[in-house]
Amino acid sequence: MFSDIGALEVVALVILAVLVFGPDKLPKVIKDVMQFVRKVREFSDSAKADIRSELGPEFKDFEFEDLHPKNFVRKQLMDNDELGLKEIRNGFDFKEEMSAVTDAVHGRDSGAGSGSSGSSGTPDRLRKRDGLTPGEAPPFDSDAT
């Protein structure tokens, strides 16, 4: 429950509790808090037992932790592979896809045999040109102006 609290924070809380309640009342406050926590746990456990008994024998292996959305999705989708999600997830090569996008943006050939610049005879508009030929007007980009 308090797994992310470090030793320094615990020491600070103890010092704060001693300052607020005083050293003579602190043991009674701790005892009262522990009794309250025990009662809440007992109430929670009895409520869970009542719900399980009301649901019947077909829900005997029902766990309340499975109702958390993260656990529910993990249990329903990730554990069983009826939908073939592992195959789809493993079929993507994000590094290759990103390098192809980067090459297209910078106007380089990706080396995967795209062949769009020379085979059809049409110029590749995504590819950067080295320079202008003498007398050629620079390209006009209406979005940039």
DRENMAR-26137 format. One record per residue (C-alpha): residue number from 0; x, y, z. Coordinates in Angstrom, 3 decimals, padded with zeros to 6 digits. Example, Ala and Ser with C-alpha at 12.3 -4.5 7.8 and 13.67 -1.06 7.14 Angstrom:
<rs>
{r 0; {012.300; -004.500; 007.800}},
{r 1; {013.670; -001.060; 007.140}},
</rs>
This chain:
<rs>
{r 0; {000.000; 000.000; 000.000}},
{r 1; {002.750; 002.452; 000.914}},
{r 2; {005.480; 000.949; -001.241}},
{r 3; {006.627; 004.290; -002.634}},
{r 4; {007.315; 005.924; 000.750}},
{r 5; {011.000; 006.107; 001.581}},
{r 6; {012.766; 006.050; 004.934}},
{r 7; {013.131; 009.832; 005.053}},
{r 8; {009.394; 010.330; 004.586}},
{r 9; {008.635; 007.816; 007.374}},
{r 10; {010.974; 009.672; 009.722}},
{r 11; {009.322; 012.973; 008.798}},
{r 12; {005.852; 011.504; 009.465}},
{r 13; {006.955; 010.160; 012.874}},
{r 14; {008.416; 013.537; 013.858}},
{r 15; {005.242; 015.287; 012.677}},
{r 16; {003.056; 012.837; 014.646}},
{r 17; {005.114; 013.405; 017.809}},
{r 18; {004.793; 017.175; 017.366}},
{r 19; {001.048; 017.087; 016.698}},
{r 20; {-000.113; 014.491; 019.251}},
{r 21; {002.707; 014.668; 021.761}},
{r 22; {004.761; 011.769; 023.084}},
{r 23; {002.220; 010.832; 025.769}},
{r 24; {-000.843; 010.531; 023.443}},
{r 25; {000.980; 009.019; 020.446}},
{r 26; {000.757; 005.327; 021.547}},
{r 27; {-003.017; 005.643; 022.068}},
{r 28; {-003.456; 007.300; 018.648}},
{r 29; {-001.432; 004.529; 016.975}},
{r 30; {-003.523; 001.886; 018.759}},
{r 31; {-006.781; 003.561; 017.671}},
{r 32; {-005.611; 003.854; 014.066}},
{r 33; {-004.576; 000.179; 013.990}},
{r 34; {-007.976; -000.879; 015.367}},
{r 35; {-009.702; 001.211; 012.702}},
{r 36; {-007.584; -000.363; 009.942}},
{r 37; {-008.372; -003.864; 011.271}},
{r 38; {-012.115; -003.118; 011.338}},
{r 39; {-012.037; -001.783; 007.784}},
{r 40; {-010.165; -004.918; 006.630}},
{r 41; {-012.634; -007.199; 008.407}},
{r 42; {-015.551; -005.315; 006.880}},
{r 43; {-013.984; -005.535; 003.423}},
{r 44; {-013.262; -009.263; 003.766}},
{r 45; {-016.788; -009.991; 004.985}},
{r 46; {-018.270; -007.949; 002.115}},
{r 47; {-016.163; -009.876; -000.396}},
{r 48; {-017.233; -013.184; 001.170}},
{r 49; {-020.899; -012.134; 001.041}},
{r 50; {-020.618; -011.146; -002.618}},
{r 51; {-018.905; -014.441; -003.499}},
{r 52; {-021.573; -016.454; -001.655}},
{r 53; {-024.372; -014.526; -003.395}},
{r 54; {-022.841; -015.002; -006.850}},
{r 55; {-022.928; -018.759; -006.521}},
{r 56; {-020.582; -021.633; -007.296}},
{r 57; {-019.921; -020.627; -010.914}},
{r 58; {-018.021; -017.567; -009.644}},
{r 59; {-015.971; -019.339; -006.993}},
{r 60; {-012.654; -018.321; -008.623}},
{r 61; {-013.776; -014.683; -009.034}},
{r 62; {-011.131; -012.162; -007.943}},
{r 63; {-011.969; -008.526; -007.257}},
{r 64; {-008.544; -007.448; -008.492}},
{r 65; {-009.621; -008.553; -011.986}},
{r 66; {-012.140; -005.701; -012.059}},
{r 67; {-009.346; -003.126; -012.314}},
{r 68; {-009.281; -002.044; -015.983}},
{r 69; {-005.557; -002.711; -016.430}},
{r 70; {-005.819; -006.217; -014.969}},
{r 71; {-009.021; -006.911; -016.922}},
{r 72; {-007.453; -006.011; -020.268}},
{r 73; {-004.279; -007.938; -019.460}},
{r 74; {-006.232; -011.040; -018.498}},
{r 75; {-008.706; -010.926; -021.381}},
{r 76; {-006.445; -009.887; -024.244}},
{r 77; {-002.843; -010.560; -023.396}},
{r 78; {-002.983; -013.947; -021.647}},
{r 79; {-005.007; -015.825; -024.229}},
{r 80; {-004.040; -015.421; -027.855}},
{r 81; {-007.364; -016.222; -029.524}},
{r 82; {-007.262; -013.008; -031.550}},
{r 83; {-003.673; -013.466; -032.736}},
{r 84; {-002.461; -010.289; -031.042}},
{r 85; {001.014; -011.653; -030.364}},
{r 86; {001.481; -012.383; -034.066}},
{r 87; {000.345; -008.888; -034.995}},
{r 88; {002.520; -007.286; -032.311}},
{r 89; {005.574; -009.260; -033.416}},
{r 90; {004.899; -008.507; -037.105}},
{r 91; {005.654; -004.803; -036.742}},
{r 92; {009.222; -003.654; -037.128}},
{r 93; {009.043; -000.077; -035.925}},
{r 94; {012.708; 000.672; -036.581}},
{r 95; {012.364; -000.297; -040.233}},
{r 96; {009.144; 001.694; -040.597}},
{r 97; {010.641; 004.780; -038.969}},
{r 98; {013.773; 004.586; -041.107}},
{r 99; {011.606; 004.390; -044.233}},
{r 100; {009.650; 007.464; -043.115}},
{r 101; {012.863; 009.320; -042.304}},
{r 102; {014.316; 008.442; -045.710}},
{r 103; {011.148; 009.654; -047.434}},
{r 104; {011.232; 012.943; -045.534}},
{r 105; {014.881; 013.552; -046.350}},
{r 106; {014.453; 012.449; -049.968}},
{r 107; {016.805; 009.486; -049.773}},
{r 108; {016.221; 006.074; -051.279}},
{r 109; {015.301; 003.611; -048.564}},
{r 110; {017.157; 000.844; -050.370}},
{r 111; {014.172; -001.494; -050.248}},
{r 112; {013.572; -001.309; -053.980}},
{r 113; {011.042; 001.484; -053.983}},
{r 114; {011.900; 002.375; -057.586}},
{r 115; {009.511; 005.302; -057.745}},
{r 116; {011.978; 007.801; -059.195}},
{r 117; {013.329; 006.126; -062.292}},
{r 118; {011.034; 003.327; -063.426}},
{r 119; {007.885; 005.277; -064.298}},
{r 120; {009.617; 008.312; -065.781}},
{r 121; {007.915; 010.760; -063.417}},
{r 122; {010.061; 012.810; -061.050}},
{r 123; {009.982; 011.992; -057.360}},
{r 124; {008.574; 015.119; -055.712}},
{r 125; {009.601; 014.016; -052.207}},
{r 126; {013.244; 013.659; -053.120}},
{r 127; {015.443; 016.681; -052.501}},
{r 128; {017.285; 018.017; -055.484}},
{r 129; {020.939; 018.910; -055.340}},
{r 130; {020.538; 022.305; -056.945}},
{r 131; {018.840; 024.363; -059.604}},
{r 132; {019.832; 024.260; -063.233}},
{r 133; {020.941; 027.601; -064.697}},
{r 134; {017.931; 029.761; -065.549}},
{r 135; {015.456; 027.647; -063.546}},
{r 136; {013.136; 029.470; -061.156}},
{r 137; {013.217; 028.304; -057.536}},
{r 138; {010.210; 026.261; -056.430}},
{r 139; {007.332; 028.188; -054.906}},
{r 140; {005.721; 026.877; -051.745}},
{r 141; {002.441; 028.650; -051.027}},
{r 142; {002.218; 027.131; -047.546}},
{r 143; {005.605; 028.524; -046.528}},
{r 144; {004.800; 032.124; -047.458}},
</rs>
